[in-house]
Amino acid sequence: MLSLEDLKKADDLIDEIDWDLGPAEAVKLYLEWGNTDWGSGKYTIRSKDDYSTYFVVNCWRRPYWIYLIRRNSEDAEELARFELPERFEKDVCELKGVYALEPDVKAWLKKELDV
């Protein structure tokens, strides 16, 4: 699994990131096909060969982690993991759960990855 420093060097992987996709949308898209208008928008899923790469913030217990996930209809693979900076903890991890990137975290991460 990649660290943030490793990810910074993985330009091809950074180019795959869908900055607008979060965990709830990914599950809906890949695992609940009947619960989405999957053929009419930005996303069209036709087979297990289609995948998305996106970030999630895991707020179940400290330390809180940011994961880079690659998901298709059969699997979710954790590609990278690094700690959520402490300055974002209060805004992002007020409740336990798994969340999409908040705008401030997304801006910080895009700056870190030079996007």
Secondary structure, 3 states (H helix, E strand, C coil): CECHHHHHCCHHHHHHECCCCCHHHHHHHHHCHHHCCCCCCCCCCCCCCCCEEEEEEECCCCCCEEEEEEECCCCEEEEEEEECCHHHHHHHCCCCCEECCCHHHHHHHHHHCCC
